[in-house]
């Protein structure tokens, strides 16, 4: 143990951490993301579980996304935050190195597959309503979500398999990606199959949904219930588009960083500029990567009146049981009800069904080791 600092010396591996003016703000941002994401995802799960009116097929997808987002935060962010302050040697062991990659990949895979599932569900609901009525019941959604998680875990095994702890240069213990020949093609395929293709399919489906809603008959010839359904469909589509756009913005830097590490081969003349660019891209992708696990509950509250009301109902009711002062209790007595009854949400049966999404990553490394290992071992 006494030789570790010398074995992982700066002469061989660069500085142990970046300057304080970089590390300190990043630490503050990561802590804020972790706290906000944990509160938001936990609250999302509680709201759906506590309100019978929120237990719809679409909201079960939302629940699954909250779980995958929280898993992403727990599995990846604390360990990455540690590496901001001490990159070397790797102290968590080989099992943790692999498990962290496996959980991060599985949660990311689950997010994109669930997003595809609820997009398909929304497409059926708008374009094939009679078929959707038979296929979109909550028990069927639960079975589909279970299948998504099994598939996500299976896909994550080959993605995380190259991660291992090795003595780099025979002296310093690091969690790295192996140099096996299949690694680069596998990560290329991962970016294409689990990001590019789903985004293309999702975009096409929402375009078709938009055309269908636009081409439907005008408002004047519709009954009040049909108008409510149409209005609800537009609200849901707008929110889902916002969720998908947020997903793309948060995950695009990560996949760009991964593909850059594979395709960009710097020469001696361009090596220094490449390392600076790669370090900046790595930090940006890290922030957006974990931000993807935080932004969804915010979108639900901004864009879904039903979710806002359910959120208020759930937590204000729980608060009033023990802590609400008499003046507030009296003022709200005539209107406040607990969420397990058939309350005001039944008036919004056709209202918005919230959705969420999310994705996976690992520790930025701006030292001389930011090569293929530094890139692909983000998991």
N, C-alpha and C positions, 0 to 999 in steps of 0.2 A: 504493500500500500504506500510505503514511503517513496517508492520509485515512480508512482503513477504520474505526478506532475512532470517529471523529467521525460518519461516515456511518451507522454502526450504533449511534448514541448511545442512552443510556438514556432520554433525553427522548422518543425516537420508539418504541423497542422494549422498554423496560424493562431491568432488570438483566441483565448478561451471564450470570450464574449465580445459583442460589439460595444462601441462607446456608450456611456451612460445616457447621453442625449438621445440615443436611439432606443435603448433597452427600456428605460424608465417610461416613456410615453406608450410604448408597445405593451408593457406590463399593465398600465392603467387601462388601456383600451380592452385588452383581453379579460381583465377582471370585470369590467363593466359588461362586456358581452356575456360572460359566464353567469353573472348574477341576474341580468335582465332575461337571458334565455331560460335559465332554470326557473325563475318565477313565472314567466310567460307560458312555458310548456307545461309546468305543473298546474297552473291555473286553467289552461285549456282542457286538460284531462279531467280536472275536478268539475268544471262547468258541464262537460258532456255527461259525466257519470252521475251528477247530482240532479240533472233536469231531464225528466222523461221526455219532454218535448224536443230535446236536442239529440235524442237517440235515434238518429236517422242513418241510412246507409252512407250518405255523404259525410256526415259528422263522424262516423266510425273511421273513415279514411283520414279525417282530420286528427282523430285521436291517435291513429297509427303514426302519422307524421310527427306529432308531438313527441311520441315515444322515441322515434328514430332520431329526431333532433336532439333530445336530451341525452340519448346514448352517445351521439357524436360529441357533444360537449364534454361528457364525463370521461369518455375513452381517450380523447385526444388533447383537449385544451390544457389541463393541469400539467401533463408531462411535457408538452411543448413549451409552456411557460417556464418550466424548470430549465429547459435547454437554453432559454434566453440568457440565463445567468451562469450556466455551466454546461458547456457542450460536451466536454470530455473529462474523464472516461465515462462510458455509458454505465449507469449504476443500477438499472432496473432489472437486468437479467434477460436471458434469451426468451423465456416464456412470455414475459411482459411485452417484449419487442414484437413478437408474433401476434399475441392477443390484441394488442392495441391496433395493429394493422387490420386484423380480422374484423374487430368490432367497428372500426371506422369505415372499412369497405362495405360491410354488411348494412350499416345504417345508411350510407350513401346510396347503395343499390336499392334499398327499400324505399327511400324517398322518391327516386326517379320512377320506380315501378308503380308506386302508389299514385303518383301524379298522373302517370299514364292511365291507371285504372279509373281514377275519378274523372279524368277527361273523357274517356270512353263512356262512362256512365252518364255524364252530362250530354254528350253527343246523342246517346240513345234517348235520353229524356226529352230532348228538343226535337230531334229528327224522327225518332221512332217511339213515340210515347207509349203505345200499347205494348210493345216489346219491352220497353224499359220498366213498365209497371210489374211485369213478371220477373225481371232479372235484378231489380234494384232493391229488393227487400233486405232489411238489416241482417237476418241470418245468412243470406247468401253473401253479403258484403264481408261478414266476419270470416267466412270460409275462404273467400278470395284473399283477404288480408293475411290469413294464416299461410296460404300458399305462397304469397309474395315474400313473406319472411323466410320461408324455407328456401325458396329460390335465391333470395338475396344472400343468405348464408352460404349456399352451395357455390354461388358465383364468387364470393369473397375468398374462398379457400385458395384457389390458384392465384388470386391477386395478392394475397398476403404471404403466400408460401415462400417467395424469395427473401423475405425479411429474416435476418439472423444477426446474432452478435458475433463479431469476428475481431481478431487482433489485426488491425490495419497496420501495414508495414511491419508486422511481427511484433509490435510494441504497444499499441493503444487500442483498448477495447471500445468498439463502436457498434451501434445498431445500423446495419447497412443492407443494401439490396445486393443479392448475389450477381455474379457476372455471367450467369447461365445464358445461353444463346436465345432462349425463348422469352426472356424478360421484356426486351424492347417490343417485339411484336405483340406480346400479351397486353402491355400497357397502351399501345396504339389501338388495339382492338377494344380495350376497355373504354377509351375516350370516345370511340366511334359508336360502339353498341350501346353504351350506357349514358351518352350525352348527346352526340350529334344526331343520331337516328331518332331517339325519343323526342328531342326538340323539334325535329322536322315533322314527325307524325302529329305531335300535339298542335303545332302551328296549323297544319292542314285541317285538323278536326275543328279548331276554333274558327277558322275561316268558313268552313261548311256550316257551323252553328250560326255564325253571323249572317250568312246568306239566307239560311232558313228563317231566322227571326225577321229579317228584312223583307223577305218575300211573302210572309204570312199576311192574311187579310187585315185590313185596317181596323182601328179601334172601334169605329162606329157600329159595325155589325156584330160586335162581340158582347157576350153576356158579362155581367160583373165578375163572375168567378173566372171566366176566361181571361178577362183583363188582368185580374190579380195574378193568374198564372203567368201571363206574358210579362208583366212587370217584374215578377219574381225571377223569371228566367233571365231577363236582361241584367238584373242586379247580380245574380249568381255568375253569369258570364263575365261581367265586368270585374268582379272580384277575382275570379279564377285567372283571368288574363293578367291581372296585377300580380298574382301569386307566381304564375309561370314566368313573367318578366323578371321578377325578383330572383327566382331560382336561376334563370339564365345569367343574370348580372353577377350573382354571387359565385356561381360555379365556373363561368367562362375563364376567369383568371387562373384558377387551379389547373384546368385542362391545358390552357396555354402554357403555363409554367412547366407542366409535365412534358408536353410535346416539344417545347423549346429545349429541354434537357436532352431529348433524344436526337433531334435533328440538327441542332446548332453545334457545330464542331469548330471551336475557335482555334485560330493559329496563334503562334507566339506573339505576333504583332497585335492581334485583337483580343488576346486573353484577358487583359486587365479591364478593358471596356466591357467585355462579355460578363466578367464576374460582377461588376458593378450593376449592370442591367439585370443580371439574374438575381442578385441580392434584393434589389428593389422590387422586382416582380414577385419574388418569394414572399416578402413581407406583405405586399398588397394582396396576394392570393390568400395568405394566411388569415388576414383580417376578414376578407369577404367570405372565405370558406366557413368560418365560425359564425359570421353574421347571418349566414343562411339559416342557422339553427335558432336565431333570435327574432327574425323579422316577421315570421308568420303570425304569431299572436297579435302583433301590432296591426297588421293588415286586417285581421278579422275584426278588431275593435273599431278601426277606421271605416271599414266598408260594409260591415254587417250590423244593422240595427238589432237584429234578433240576437246575435252573439253578445252585443253590448248589454242588452237588457238581461240576458241570462247571466252574464258576468256580474252585473249589479245585484241581481236577485239572489244569486248564490252566496256572495260574500257579505252583502249587507244583512241578509237574514242570519247568517252564522254570527256576524258581529253583534247583531241586536240581541242575541240570546244571552250574552254575558256582559257586553261592554257598552252598549248604547245607553246614553244618558236619558233621563226621563223625558226631557223636552223633545229630543229627536224621536223618541219612541212614541210619544203622544201624537206628534205631527204626522208621522208616517203610518200610524196604527190602522187607519181606514183603508190604506192602499197596499201595504206591504204583505206579501204572502210568502211562505216557504216554497222552494222550488220543486218539492216532490208532489205537489198537487196539480190539478188541471187549471193552470193560471192563465195569465194574459197571453202566453205564447200560443195557446190554441187558436187565438184570433189571427195568428200569422202562419197557419199551416203551410201556406204556399210561399212563405217568405224565404229569405236566403239561406242556403245550406252552405256553411263555410268549408273551405278546403285549405290544406296547407301542403307545403312541400319541404324540401331540403336536400345534403351531400357530404365528403371525407377528406382528411388531410393530416399533415404532421409538421415537424418543426423546421422553420426556415433556417438556412445555413448559408451565410454569406462569406465563408472562409474559402481557402483554396480547395477545400473538399467539395465544393458545390459543383459536382460533375453529375454523371448519370446516377450514381449512388445518392448524392445529395438531393437529386430531383425526385427519383422514383421512390425513395424511402420516406416521402412526405406522409405516407400512411403510418 
